[in-house]
Amino acid sequence: MQVTTKAIVLSSLKYGDSSLIVRAFTRSDGLKSYLLKGVLASKKAKIRPGYFLPLMQLEIVASHKNKGTLESIRDVKVALPYQTLHTDIIKNSVVLFLAEMLGNSIQEQEQDESLFNYLEYALQWMDVHPLSPNFHILFLLNLTKYLGFYPDTTQQNLPFFDLMEGSFSQTPTLNPLIENEDLGNFRKFLGTNFEALETIQLTKSNRRELLKMVVQYFRLHVHGFREPRSLAVLNAVFS
């Protein structure tokens, strides 16, 4: 079946000498993988490798057989040209980290317009605004709303946050916890939007510790989650 849909690139991997395998989250069908034969071989090809940078927002014409095999792309164009995400070295480091986190977390092979709309909006916001060093933390916490494990905030005044249960507790448990100063920093992000990021002040060490806990939160709630290799690079950028 031929479809025309928006798509956000999660990753691209060289296959053989001249081809790419691209994983993308599409508006029409959720997560899809495409084989782009010969795309690296010809400089005059209609579909060029530059379209498939991490988190590019594209409009594609694709053939979806929906049989769990690699699909094909017949045509592609940029749906939203970025101004800064791939040219600003710090933003690009965040892009690489978020693309890896999304690739490790999104497993839905079906339409999820709410999730797609969130990603579309958040990436556009990041592109046109000065980068807050806290952006990626809020991006990931807000992402959990669409993945089904956003923290239960009904009792957020309690002194512990149980990462396994996804809720606050009065007493410590045997599960991994957020507590003390880290918990206060964690609360600052709950219910916050990107426009309010400037009001959140963290030290470099506090930010690194909080990000480590957020990544652990994903590890506990996403089946088959893999530690992002780009995390060390991101920490170095903001150190």
KOLPA-459789 format. One record per residue: residue in one letter; chain; x, y, z of N, C-alpha, C in turn. Coordinates in Angstrom, 3 decimals, decimal comma, m for minus. Example, Ala and Ser with C-alpha at 12.3 -4.5 7.8 and 13.67 -1.06 7.14 Angstrom:
<atoms>
   r   c       n_px       n_py       n_pz      ca_px      ca_py      ca_pz       c_px       c_py       c_pz
   A   A     13,190     m5,690      7,800     12,300     m4,500      7,800     13,200     m3,300      7,800
   S   A     12,850     m2,250      7,080     13,670     m1,060      7,140     12,900      0,030      7,870
</atoms>
This chain:
<atoms>
   r   c       n_px       n_py       n_pz      ca_px      ca_py      ca_pz       c_px       c_py       c_pz
   M   A      0,846     m1,201      0,000      0,000      0,000      0,000      0,879      1,248      0,000
   Q   A      0,609      2,158     m0,904      1,370      3,395     m0,954      0,745      4,422     m0,025
   V   A      1,582      5,051      0,798      1,109      6,070      1,733      1,987      7,305      1,608
   T   A      1,378      8,446      1,849      2,112      9,698      1,989      1,953     10,148      3,430
   T   A      3,054     10,295      4,135      2,972     10,567      5,564      4,173     11,377      6,022
   K   A      3,999     12,086      7,110      5,134     12,712      7,772      5,884     11,636      8,553
   A   A      7,189     11,859      8,711      8,021     10,889      9,417      9,163     11,619     10,119
   I   A      9,550     11,117     11,284     10,685     11,646     12,034     11,755     10,566     12,080
   V   A     12,937     10,883     11,581     14,021      9,899     11,493     14,585      9,620     12,885
   L   A     14,671      8,354     13,244     15,280      7,959     14,514     16,727      7,513     14,320
   S   A     17,000      6,799     13,234     18,372      6,350     12,994     18,528      5,953     11,537
   S   A     19,775      5,960     11,076     20,101      5,416      9,747     21,411      4,655      9,871
   L   A     21,459      3,504      9,234     22,595      2,604      9,338     23,021      2,166      7,946
   K   A     24,305      2,279      7,663     24,812      1,848      6,372     24,631      0,343      6,218
   Y   A     24,142     m0,051      5,046     23,903     m1,464      4,753     24,608     m1,813      3,456
   G   A     25,583     m2,696      3,545     26,377     m2,981      2,368     27,241     m1,788      1,995
   D   A     27,555     m1,678      0,720     28,408     m0,582      0,259     27,639      0,677     m0,098
   S   A     26,356      0,535     m0,417     25,672      1,690     m1,011     24,259      1,940     m0,488
   S   A     23,816      1,193      0,497     22,423      1,302      0,935     22,332      1,762      2,397
   L   A     21,149      2,188      2,785     20,867      2,590      4,158     19,634      1,845      4,670
   I   A     19,670      1,516      5,951     18,453      1,100      6,654     18,073      2,232      7,587
   V   A     16,893      2,768      7,384     16,409      3,923      8,141     15,234      3,509      9,018
   R   A     15,311      3,853     10,301     14,173      3,679     11,209     13,543      5,043     11,422
   A   A     12,232      5,109     11,280     11,526      6,376     11,406     10,192      6,158     12,107
   F   A      9,767      7,181     12,817      8,447      7,163     13,436      7,520      7,953     12,534
   T   A      6,520      7,284     11,978      5,631      7,914     11,003      4,300      8,302     11,646
   R   A      3,700      9,355     11,089      2,381      9,745     11,584      1,320      8,700     11,247
   S   A      1,463      8,047     10,116      0,409      7,151      9,634      0,455      5,766     10,266
   D   A      1,674      5,254     10,535      1,804      3,841     10,903      2,772      3,578     12,049
   G   A      3,158      4,605     12,794      4,075      4,383     13,897      5,481      4,056     13,421
   L   A      6,155      3,182     14,142      7,552      2,866     13,864      7,680      2,026     12,596
   K   A      8,572      2,459     11,692      8,811      1,739     10,451     10,309      1,702     10,152
   S   A     10,728      0,636      9,469     12,109      0,519      8,999     12,105      0,412      7,481
   Y   A     13,026      1,145      6,853     13,058      1,222      5,394     14,452      0,829      4,878
   L   A     14,470      0,128      3,764     15,708     m0,154      3,058     15,792      0,782      1,856
   L   A     16,834      1,597      1,824     17,047      2,540      0,733     18,215      2,026     m0,099
   K   A     17,909      1,301     m1,146     18,932      0,654     m1,955     19,687      1,668     m2,809
   G   A     21,011      1,588     m2,756     21,854      2,383     m3,634     21,880      3,862     m3,345
   V   A     21,322      4,295     m2,210     21,207      5,732     m1,947     22,580      6,385     m1,742
   L   A     23,589      5,593     m1,365     24,927      6,148     m1,147     25,788      6,118     m2,407
   A   A     25,277      5,499     m3,451     26,109      5,258     m4,634     26,083      6,389     m5,639
   S   A     24,966      7,085     m5,740     24,817      8,082     m6,806     24,601      9,476     m6,227
   K   A     25,413     10,424     m6,670     25,256     11,803     m6,228     24,063     12,480     m6,906
   K   A     23,548     11,858     m7,959     22,411     12,432     m8,681     21,088     11,772     m8,295
   A   A     21,115     10,879     m7,300     19,897     10,181     m6,899     18,873     11,164     m6,340
   K   A     17,609     10,876     m6,592     16,527     11,748     m6,119     16,442     11,745     m4,604
   I   A     16,662     10,572     m3,992     16,657     10,438     m2,539     18,103     10,449     m2,062
   R   A     18,466     11,473     m1,276     19,850     11,645     m0,855     20,022     11,301      0,633
   P   A     21,213     10,844      1,018     21,450     10,477      2,420     21,224     11,619      3,404
   G   A     21,434     12,856      2,952     21,281     14,007      3,832     19,879     14,189      4,389
   Y   A     18,900     13,554      3,775     17,536     13,629      4,304     17,395     12,867      5,630
   F   A     18,318     11,959      5,907     18,090     11,003      6,983     18,995     11,236      8,184
   L   A     19,291     12,507      8,452     19,983     12,868      9,681     19,045     12,626     10,875
   P   A     19,600     12,399     12,077     18,755     12,126     13,245     17,721     13,225     13,496
   L   A     16,492     12,794     13,677     15,327     13,629     14,030     14,901     14,589     12,924
   M   A     15,359     14,351     11,689     14,826     15,124     10,564     13,326     14,882     10,454
   Q   A     12,598     15,945     10,130     11,151     15,832      9,925     10,900     15,850      8,414
   L   A     10,391     14,728      7,922     10,231     14,523      6,491      8,771     14,300      6,120
   E   A      8,503     14,469      4,846      7,273     13,942      4,266      7,699     12,910      3,240
   I   A      7,221     11,688      3,394      7,663     10,611      2,524      6,481      9,985      1,780
   V   A      6,781      9,483      0,608      5,868      8,594     m0,111      6,493      7,211     m0,008
   A   A      5,801      6,300      0,647      6,388      5,001      0,963      5,452      3,868      0,598
   S   A      6,040      2,721      0,393      5,279      1,491      0,194      5,306      0,710      1,498
   H   A      4,134      0,551      2,116      4,012     m0,169      3,387      3,298     m1,496      3,156
   K   A      4,049     m2,579      3,257      3,447     m3,907      3,124      2,913     m4,412      4,459
   N   A      3,435     m3,803      5,561      2,969     m4,144      6,919      3,070     m5,642      7,212
   K   A      4,198     m6,234      6,816      4,431     m7,651      7,065      5,631     m7,881      7,987
   G   A      6,081     m6,799      8,633      7,227     m6,914      9,524      8,558     m6,921      8,808
   T   A      8,554     m6,666      7,510      9,794     m6,618      6,730     10,181     m5,173      6,477
   L   A     11,369     m4,980      5,893     11,805     m3,632      5,550     10,924     m3,063      4,443
   E   A     10,479     m1,808      4,643      9,638     m1,134      3,669     10,512     m0,334      2,713
   S   A      9,887      0,323      1,744     10,637      1,131      0,781     10,065      2,539      0,699
   I   A     10,931      3,488      0,387     10,547      4,892      0,220     10,697      5,261     m1,246
   R   A      9,638      5,831     m1,827      9,647      6,197     m3,246     10,001      7,660     m3,467
   D   A      9,656      8,490     m2,497      9,941      9,915     m2,624     10,042     10,514     m1,234
   V   A     10,771     11,607     m1,113     10,961     12,239      0,193     11,227     13,723     m0,004
   K   A     10,731     14,503      0,937     11,081     15,915      1,007     11,081     16,338      2,467
   V   A     11,756     17,429      2,758     11,828     17,933      4,127     10,511     18,606      4,476
   A   A      9,887     18,147      5,553      8,617     18,734      5,984      8,847     20,006      6,795
   L   A      9,927     20,032      7,590     10,240     21,200      8,408     11,749     21,426      8,375
   P   A     12,209     22,393      7,590     13,656     22,668      7,553     14,119     23,253      8,890
   Y   A     15,080     22,606      9,515     15,619     23,104     10,783     16,566     24,270     10,539
   Q   A     16,573     25,197     11,486     17,484     26,333     11,421     18,787     26,061     12,161
   T   A     18,707     25,303     13,270     19,883     25,187     14,147     20,204     23,772     14,620
   L   A     19,282     22,832     14,547     19,469     21,553     15,236     20,686     20,778     14,752
   H   A     21,019     20,884     13,477     22,148     20,129     12,965     23,376     20,989     12,693
   T   A     23,288     22,287     12,982     24,426     23,174     12,757     25,024     23,695     14,063
   D   A     24,218     23,792     15,105     24,701     24,178     16,432     25,271     22,925     17,103
   I   A     26,544     22,940     17,462     27,207     21,727     17,939     26,592     21,210     19,242
   I   A     26,151     22,106     20,102     25,559     21,663     21,372     24,168     21,093     21,127
   K   A     23,365     21,781     20,326     22,045     21,247     19,999     22,158     19,910     19,287
   N   A     23,145     19,775     18,418     23,303     18,526     17,700     23,655     17,381     18,647
   S   A     24,404     17,667     19,705     24,704     16,642     20,712     23,432     16,195     21,412
   V   A     22,550     17,141     21,703     21,264     16,803     22,321     20,415     15,997     21,345
   V   A     20,424     16,377     20,077     19,679     15,651     19,042     20,121     14,193     18,989
   L   A     21,419     13,949     18,982     21,929     12,577     18,907     21,480     11,763     20,119
   F   A     21,515     12,384     21,296     21,074     11,692     22,513     19,582     11,398     22,468
   L   A     18,776     12,391     22,110     17,329     12,187     22,085     16,929     11,182     21,006
   A   A     17,611     11,204     19,872     17,303     10,227     18,820     17,577      8,815     19,322
   E   A     18,666      8,651     20,059     18,985      7,325     20,596     17,968      6,908     21,650
   M   A     17,580      7,833     22,518     16,567      7,519     23,535     15,236      7,156     22,884
   L   A     14,840      7,898     21,870     13,586      7,593     21,178     13,665      6,246     20,471
   G   A     14,798      5,988     19,832     14,962      4,716     19,155     14,923      3,536     20,109
   N   A     15,374      3,744     21,345     15,347      2,695     22,360     13,987      2,555     23,032
   S   A     13,136      3,565     22,896     11,901      3,615     23,688     10,626      3,404     22,874
   I   A     10,594      3,900     21,639      9,381      3,789     20,829      9,337      2,410     20,185
   Q   A      8,299      1,678     20,473      8,165      0,318     19,950      6,843      0,100     19,225
   E   A      6,034      1,150     19,127      4,700      1,012     18,561      4,746      0,963     17,033
   Q   A      4,260     m0,127     16,473      4,153     m0,249     15,018      2,705     m0,008     14,604
   E   A      2,158      1,050     15,157      0,800      1,463     14,803      0,693      2,967     15,008
   Q   A     m0,334      3,536     14,453     m0,493      4,990     14,486     m0,628      5,508     15,916
   D   A      0,107      6,581     16,216     m0,003      7,267     17,501      0,194      8,759     17,227
   E   A     m0,889      9,417     16,832     m0,791     10,816     16,428     m0,424     11,723     17,592
   S   A     m0,865     11,396     18,803     m0,531     12,229     19,958      0,978     12,259     20,182
   L   A      1,605     11,101     20,135      3,058     11,035     20,294      3,755     11,753     19,148
   F   A      3,296     11,536     17,935      3,923     12,204     16,793      3,807     13,720     16,931
   N   A      2,633     14,202     17,315      2,430     15,648     17,455      3,351     16,228     18,525
   Y   A      3,551     15,483     19,629      4,453     15,953     20,684      5,879     16,078     20,157
   L   A      6,353     15,055     19,483      7,720     15,096     18,959      7,890     16,226     17,955
   E   A      6,924     16,378     17,089      6,962     17,429     16,074      7,064     18,802     16,740
   Y   A      6,216     19,024     17,747      6,207     20,318     18,442      7,504     20,547     19,219
   A   A      7,929     19,542     20,006      9,087     19,711     20,870     10,361     19,975     20,063
   L   A     10,527     19,278     18,954     11,718     19,470     18,137     11,704     20,833     17,450
   Q   A     10,537     21,258     17,026     10,439     22,584     16,428     10,738     23,658     17,475
   W   A     10,247     23,459     18,689     10,495     24,428     19,769     11,994     24,511     20,053
   M   A     12,636     23,374     20,145     14,071     23,340     20,407     14,858     24,039     19,304
   D   A     14,406     23,880     18,075     15,106     24,456     16,931     15,117     25,979     16,961
   V   A     14,007     26,593     17,358     13,876     28,046     17,213     14,138     28,816     18,502
   H   A     14,427     28,114     19,605     14,710     28,789     20,870     16,151     28,534     21,314
   P   A     16,709     29,459     22,095     18,019     29,172     22,704     17,925     27,897     23,545
   L   A     18,971     27,097     23,513     18,923     25,794     24,176     19,121     25,927     25,678
   S   A     18,147     25,426     26,425     18,303     25,306     27,869     19,063     24,017     28,163
   P   A     20,008     24,036     29,111     20,713     22,803     29,465     19,810     21,772     30,127
   N   A     18,570     22,169     30,417     17,606     21,252     31,023     16,592     20,711     30,013
   F   A     16,708     21,117     28,755     15,687     20,761     27,768     15,487     19,252     27,672
   H   A     16,568     18,511     27,560     16,458     17,068     27,328     15,808     16,339     28,497
   I   A     15,981     16,866     29,716     15,342     16,233     30,874     13,835     16,402     30,788
   L   A     13,373     17,621     30,505     11,933     17,848     30,397     11,365     17,110     29,183
   F   A     12,106     17,092     28,085     11,662     16,356     26,892     11,381     14,903     27,247
   L   A     12,286     14,267     27,970     12,128     12,850     28,302     11,004     12,618     29,292
   L   A     10,889     13,485     30,299      9,799     13,305     31,260      8,448     13,487     30,588
   N   A      8,326     14,471     29,717      7,066     14,648     28,995      6,800     13,481     28,042
   L   A      7,863     12,903     27,498      7,718     11,748     26,611      7,047     10,577     27,325
   T   A      7,304     10,427     28,617      6,714      9,299     29,355      5,191      9,368     29,399
   K   A      4,608     10,550     29,193      3,140     10,646     29,129      2,606      9,797     27,977
   Y   A      3,334      9,812     26,870      2,874      9,130     25,661      3,303      7,667     25,637
   L   A      4,298      7,333     26,449      4,743      5,941     26,537      4,034      5,180     27,654
   G   A      3,285      5,913     28,498      2,440      5,245     29,476      2,993      5,123     30,882
   F   A      4,064      5,876     31,216      4,563      5,767     32,587      4,978      7,129     33,164
   Y   A      4,186      8,158     32,867      4,444      9,464     33,479      4,270      9,352     34,995
   P   A      5,116     10,015     35,772      5,013      9,917     37,227      3,627     10,297     37,753
   D   A      3,153      9,518     38,706      1,912      9,834     39,414      2,210     10,963     40,386
   T   A      1,636     12,125     40,138      1,967     13,328     40,923      0,941     13,640     42,006
   T   A      0,017     12,721     42,274     m1,061     13,028     43,214     m0,556     13,242     44,636
   Q   A      0,597     12,663     44,980      1,137     12,831     46,339      2,606     13,245     46,277
   Q   A      2,878     14,239     45,448      4,269     14,588     45,219      4,926     15,323     46,382
   N   A      4,169     15,581     47,442      4,763     16,159     48,638      5,473     15,118     49,494
   L   A      5,289     13,838     49,197      5,902     12,775     49,995      7,417     12,731     49,729
   P   A      8,201     12,176     50,665      9,658     12,349     50,629     10,439     11,409     49,716
   F   A      9,769     10,465     49,044     10,481      9,541     48,166      9,714      9,378     46,852
   F   A     10,470      9,186     45,754      9,851      8,795     44,500     10,388      7,432     44,115
   D   A      9,481      6,473     43,995      9,823      5,093     43,665      9,871      4,951     42,148
   L   A     11,068      4,726     41,600     11,229      4,662     40,146     10,532      3,454     39,539
   M   A     10,452      2,377     40,267      9,792      1,177     39,754      8,281      1,358     39,703
   E   A      7,724      1,941     40,754      6,268      2,125     40,833      5,810      3,376     40,097
   G   A      6,711      4,314     39,877      6,335      5,552     39,201      5,486      6,465     40,057
   S   A      5,670      6,401     41,378      4,843      7,198     42,288      5,644      7,590     43,516
   F   A      5,132      8,584     44,231      5,753      9,053     45,459      5,326      8,168     46,627
   S   A      6,195      8,069     47,634      5,874      7,241     48,790      6,328      7,916     50,082
   Q   A      5,686      7,513     51,163      5,987      8,074     52,471      7,243      7,445     53,075
   T   A      7,460      6,176     52,791      8,585      5,445     53,358      9,439      4,855     52,234
   P   A     10,731      4,660     52,487     11,595      4,083     51,447     11,231      2,633     51,159
   T   A     11,449      2,222     49,923     11,204      0,841     49,511     12,532      0,229     49,057
   L   A     12,504     m1,013     48,654     13,705     m1,671     48,150     13,970     m1,329     46,691
   N   A     13,027     m0,623     46,057     13,198     m0,216     44,669     14,120      0,994     44,572
   P   A     14,685      1,274     43,382     15,461      2,508     43,200     14,601      3,733     43,510
   L   A     15,182      4,693     44,226     14,438      5,857     44,706     15,112      7,160     44,293
   I   A     14,305      8,214     44,206     14,810      9,582     44,163     14,443     10,216     45,497
   E   A     15,399     10,853     46,130     15,134     11,439     47,444     16,017     12,661     47,662
   N   A     15,767     13,330     48,788     16,565     14,473     49,242     16,647     15,563     48,171
   E   A     17,835     16,111     47,928     17,975     17,223     46,987     17,564     16,829     45,581
   D   A     17,881     15,602     45,179     17,505     15,142     43,840     15,991     15,141     43,652
   L   A     15,265     14,811     44,711     13,806     14,796     44,615     13,266     16,212     44,422
   G   A     13,839     17,168     45,132     13,417     18,550     44,948     13,637     19,014     43,518
   N   A     14,764     18,638     42,928     15,037     18,998     41,537     14,082     18,287     40,586
   F   A     13,780     17,034     40,884     12,854     16,245     40,060     11,473     16,896     40,038
   R   A     11,003     17,360     41,188      9,673     17,980     41,271      9,568     19,229     40,398
   K   A     10,680     19,939     40,209     10,653     21,179     39,428     10,187     20,943     37,992
   F   A     10,390     19,732     37,481     10,072     19,441     36,089      8,645     18,934     35,899
   L   A      8,016     18,501     36,966      6,691     17,903     36,841      5,649     18,981     36,570
   G   A      4,889     18,816     35,514      3,866     19,794     35,157      4,419     21,048     34,512
   T   A      5,716     21,047     34,163      6,366     22,219     33,586      6,349     22,136     32,062
   N   A      6,284     23,283     31,403      6,378     23,299     29,938      7,710     23,900     29,516
   F   A      8,002     23,825     28,230      9,299     24,287     27,749      9,515     25,781     27,998
   E   A      8,443     26,562     27,963      8,570     27,998     28,160      9,074     28,338     29,562
   A   A      8,880     27,447     30,517      9,274     27,706     31,908     10,653     27,157     32,250
   L   A     11,363     26,613     31,274     12,658     25,993     31,565     13,661     26,972     32,172
   E   A     13,575     28,236     31,788     14,530     29,216     32,296     14,422     29,409     33,797
   T   A     13,291     29,014     34,377     13,106     29,194     35,822     13,745     28,062     36,626
   I   A     14,176     26,992     35,960     14,756     25,848     36,660     16,272     25,989     36,685
   Q   A     16,811     26,146     37,879     18,245     26,317     38,051     18,839     25,069     38,697
   L   A     19,798     24,433     37,998     20,478     23,254     38,524     21,978     23,425     38,375
   T   A     22,732     22,869     39,312     24,171     22,807     39,126     24,479     21,714     38,097
   K   A     25,674     21,726     37,565     26,050     20,710     36,578     25,976     19,307     37,163
   S   A     26,452     19,160     38,393     26,428     17,834     39,021     25,005     17,388     39,319
   N   A     24,137     18,321     39,740     22,734     17,970     39,995     22,025     17,569     38,708
   R   A     22,323     18,271     37,625     21,703     17,952     36,331     22,142     16,573     35,861
   R   A     23,418     16,273     36,006     23,919     14,972     35,579     23,281     13,849     36,401
   E   A     23,154     14,063     37,701     22,564     13,038     38,562     21,087     12,832     38,229
   L   A     20,371     13,919     37,988     18,952     13,808     37,670     18,753     13,110     36,326
   L   A     19,581     13,437     35,354     19,471     12,779     34,055     19,742     11,279     34,186
   K   A     20,710     10,912     35,006     20,999      9,495     35,220     19,770      8,776     35,773
   M   A     19,043      9,434     36,680     17,845      8,822     37,260     16,710      8,737     36,246
   V   A     16,592      9,745     35,389     15,551      9,707     34,355     15,828      8,569     33,370
   V   A     17,089      8,403     32,995     17,449      7,289     32,101     17,166      5,958     32,787
   Q   A     17,448      5,871     34,088     17,134      4,650     34,827     15,630      4,399     34,856
   Y   A     14,851      5,456     34,958     13,387      5,346     34,934     12,926      4,700     33,622
   F   A     13,520      5,128     32,519     13,199      4,516     31,228     13,621      3,048     31,214
   R   A     14,807      2,769     31,738     15,298      1,394     31,734     14,343      0,461     32,475
   L   A     13,746      0,949     33,543     12,849      0,128     34,353     11,489     m0,077     33,696
   H   A     11,110      0,821     32,778      9,745      0,776     32,247      9,653      0,456     30,752
   V   A     10,774      0,421     30,062     10,763      0,120     28,626     11,419     m1,237     28,416
   H   A     10,665     m2,172     27,895     11,183     m3,530     27,667     12,334     m3,506     26,663
   G   A     13,441     m4,124     27,033     14,583     m4,208     26,134     15,363     m2,915     25,987
   F   A     15,181     m1,979     26,903     15,859     m0,680     26,809     17,372     m0,858     26,876
   R   A     18,088     m0,125     26,027     19,546     m0,172     26,000     20,117      1,165     26,456
   E   A     21,171      1,100     27,237     21,829      2,318     27,715     22,294      3,151     26,523
   P   A     21,931      4,426     26,452     22,335      5,253     25,313     23,842      5,511     25,307
   R   A     24,495      5,192     24,215     25,934      5,400     24,112     26,292      6,879     24,094
   S   A     25,345      7,711     23,656     25,600      9,146     23,537     25,485      9,891     24,867
   L   A     25,109      9,193     25,939     24,935      9,855     27,234     26,245     10,450     27,723
   A   A     27,345      9,733     27,559     28,635     10,243     28,024     29,014     11,512     27,267
   V   A     28,729     11,545     25,968     29,028     12,726     25,173     28,197     13,917     25,647
   L   A     26,925     13,659     25,903     26,039     14,734     26,365     26,513     15,292     27,704
   N   A     26,881     14,409     28,617     27,378     14,863     29,915     28,637     15,704     29,763
   A   A     29,490     15,328     28,823     30,705     16,084     28,597     30,388     17,481     28,049
   V   A     29,376     17,557     27,176     28,990     18,845     26,588     28,503     19,819     27,654
   F   A     27,773     19,309     28,641     27,194     20,185     29,661     28,013     20,213     30,949
   S   A     29,222     19,681     30,908     30,072     19,697     32,115     30,931     20,960     32,150
</atoms>
